Amino acid sequence: MSPEKPDDPRGDSRTFDNLMAAAARFFERIEHTEPVGSAPHLLRVTAGGADFVLREWAAGIPVERVELAARALRLAGPASGDKLPVPRTVRGEAETWALRTGDRIVSAASWLPGRPLARYGDFRTPDGDVVDVPLPASAPAEAIVLEAVRTIGRFHVATAALAHESGTGSSPLARLWHESRATWTEQRREVGDRAANSPEIRRWLRCGNRILPVASEYLEQSSATGVDTAIIHGDVWPANLLIDGNGATRTLTGVVGWSNVAVGSPLIDLAHLAIHTSGWSGALAETILGAYTEVAPLSPMERRLLPVVAALDLVPRVGWLLQLAFVDDRMIGHESQPVLRSGLKSLLMSLENLTQILAPESEWNQRKTSEVRRARLESATKTVAGRETKAGRPQGSARSRPGSRPGTRRRG
């Protein structure tokens, strides 16, 4: 049985053709194919009595990233307890993990059972971007999150040698800070003019203004350039965590969504697990760190940097959701608006909590007062310097006697 070919003006029909063409090259005898939810870039395939999933990667993704993901998942598979997808090579080509159909790259991997931890739909913007948000506060899932922490920790350990081999030599956290600042600067220009009518935007601006300079200082003080790199998932959300069972019997069956695999800091994945699954909590963060260190090493300095990394991740993410909620006219009346607003509220509250931890208001006000005083002092120093002569003395000091006082008459 074959799925019905979609008729979507965004190009899903072409994606379907690419996936079907790729399926014939990955599998010899295909028994069944069907779409995967509302994700047009995925296709479920049954071949040889087993289930697989084909992924069409986004335009512009280099084949090197696809190959990095395949190599990492192959290495980590044995240690994951069947909770990671296992990449599949092209039929008859033992070392080919992906192929190009049309202008896109397609890869294949084993199908993992379960349903997404997220209860909301897979909403997409008019540009096709997924609107991912944390779980509602009424849907705690700490046990699932901690098992995901351990699974990703085992992945980090199993791929450590590959991370060392593939590393760029630059600090992953320094890159995160520069990327966050660049995105924040651009977003501030786009949403700033709506700040007068949006308290959410004003709250985000206040947080960004405090977080970015303070985060830079934290990274410098902690010598973060020496933080070890890892192969990271890079985009952990509730929709990427598959579960089975109900209530207290729920178990993690898999971690999916590995399209953002990169060489980075393990703190990035831990920060995502701390803030993308629920609101920021110091207690949850400590529990996550504890679960991670059961399976993977983490230095005291890295533990201290987790709130910094979480804040740097949140600044641009909240900015993007603000753009969708208040700036992008195409999103007016969009079906995702209730979920978008709920997720925006949760992430903005997390960002404010982290801002108060890293840059408390009392300390920030004192800091700004000191900066104003320093700026005034520097300005006064420049003014005095401008009055000095080349010899370094105030103008007029070369006179043999001072001039007449106002109202007096100079003698002949």
Secondary structure as UniProt FT lines:
FT   TURN            9..11
FT   HELIX           12..26
FT   STRAND          30..36
FT   TURN            37..38
FT   STRAND          39..47
FT   TURN            48..49
FT   STRAND          50..56
FT   TURN            59..60
FT   HELIX           63..76
FT   HELIX           77..79
FT   TURN            80..81
FT   STRAND          87..88
FT   TURN            91..92
FT   TURN            94..95
FT   STRAND          98..101
FT   TURN            102..103
FT   STRAND          104..110
FT   STRAND          115..116
FT   TURN            126..127
FT   TURN            137..138
FT   HELIX           142..158
FT   HELIX           160..166
FT   HELIX           172..191
FT   HELIX           192..197
FT   HELIX           199..221
FT   TURN            222..223
FT   HELIX           224..226
FT   STRAND          230..232
FT   HELIX           238..240
FT   STRAND          241..244
FT   HELIX           247..249
FT   STRAND          251..255
FT   HELIX           258..260
FT   STRAND          262..264
FT   HELIX           266..275
FT   HELIX           282..293
FT   TURN            294..295
FT   HELIX           300..322
FT   HELIX           323..327
FT   HELIX           329..331
FT   TURN            332..333
FT   TURN            335..336
FT   HELIX           337..358
FT   HELIX           361..386
FT   TURN            390..391
FT   TURN            395..398
FT   TURN            406..407
//
